[in-house]
Amino acid sequence: MLVTGSADKTLRIWNATDARCLHTVEGHEDEVVAVKFDPFGILAASGSLDNTARLWDLESGKEYLCLKGHKGQVVGVEFSTDGDLLITGSFDSTAKCWDIRTGKCVKTYDGHTQELSAAIINFGGEHVATSSFDG
């Protein structure tokens, strides 16, 4: 399976074997700039210029969860190894950790003075690393 995000505000879920589009997914209100599979291949996360991250069921193509809370564009998404947490990085200079079972933000990481370019979580799920245009 393959997932692509697009400037047309959609995600497309593809059969990687025969390049057939299985679902065209709509829901974001602006460009989709980041996508990531969960560790089990059940969900995909997307980040968008509409300041949200969303989770999508890969089998049905339906929206599973919309994560709102950033004040800037969401340019990075990353699942924890166990798939329970999602880290989002934003142009609002913060990263957020979301519990995808509840949809709640469990931690906001701040301290940067400019936009984030990436946010990741380590294999064990206890550390988050961010990079920013502040150097």
N, C-alpha and C positions, 0 to 999 in steps of 0.2 A: 504494500500500500504506500501511496505517496500523497502528501498534502501540500498544496500551494496556496499562498496568499497573494492578493492582487490589489492594484490601485483601483480596481473597479468595486472595491469594498466586499469582495466575496472570497471564500475559500473554495477550493475544489479538492475533492477526495478522488484519487485515481487508483485504478488497478495497475500496479507497477508492471505486471507481466505483459499485458496487452495494450497499455496506455489508454484504456477506456475510462472516461469520466463516470464515476459512480454517483456522485452528488455534487451539485453546486449549492453552496451554503451561503445564505444571506442573513445578516443581522447587524453587522458593523455599519456605522454611519459615516465612516471615512476609510482611507486606505488601510489594508492589512499589511503590516511590515515585519511581523515575527510569527513563526509557527514552530511548534514542538510537539512530538508524540509523548504520551505518558509512558512509563516503563513497561506497561503491559500491552500496549497497542490497542487500548480500548477507547481512549480519549485523545483529542488533540487540543492544544491551547493555542490561542492566537492573541497577538497584541496589535493595537490599532492606533492610528492618529486621532481616533475619537475618544481617547483617554481611558479606554476600557481594555480589559482582557476577557476573553470568553473561552469556555470549554465546550467542546463539541463531541457528541457520540459518533464514532467513526462508522459504526454499522448502519445507523439510521440517517446520519447527516443532520440530526436535530441538535439545537442548542441545549446544553446541559446546565450551564451556569454563566451568568454575566457578573464580572467582578468590577465594581465601581469604587473609586476612592482616590485615584490619581488625579492631580490637577493639570497634568501634562500628558503628552503622547506616550503610549506604552510601546517601547521599542525593543524590549527583551522579555522572554518568558522561558522559564526553566523549571522542570519538575524535580522533586526530591526522588531519590532512588526507590523509596517505597510507594511513591505516587500519591501520598497524602497531602503534600504541600506543593504550592506553586510559588515561585519567586517571580516578581515582575519588576522590571527596571523602566524608569520613566524620564522624560524630559523635564519633569518637575523636580529633578535632583534627588529623588528618593527611590528606594527599592521597597517593595512590600512582600511579606510572606503571608500567603493565604492558605487556610485550611479548606481543601476542596470538598470535604464532606459537609461542611456547614456554610461555605461561601464567605466566611468572616476573615477579615484581616487580623492576623495574630501578632504581627510585628511590623513596624515601619522603621526602615534604616535610613537615617539622614546624616548629614555632615558634609556632603558635597556642596559646592557653591555653583556648579553648573550642571548641565544635562548629563544623565547617565548614558553611557554607550553600551553597557552590558551589566548583567547581574546573574550570578550563578550560585549554586548550592553544592557543597562537597558531597562525596559519596555517602558518608555517614549521616548527613542531614543536619549536622550541628553547626556548620559554619557557612556564611554567605560572603562572597567576594563581589565587589562592584568596581567598575571603572567609569571614569567621567572625563568630560572635556576640560575639567579644571586641572588636569594633570596629576 
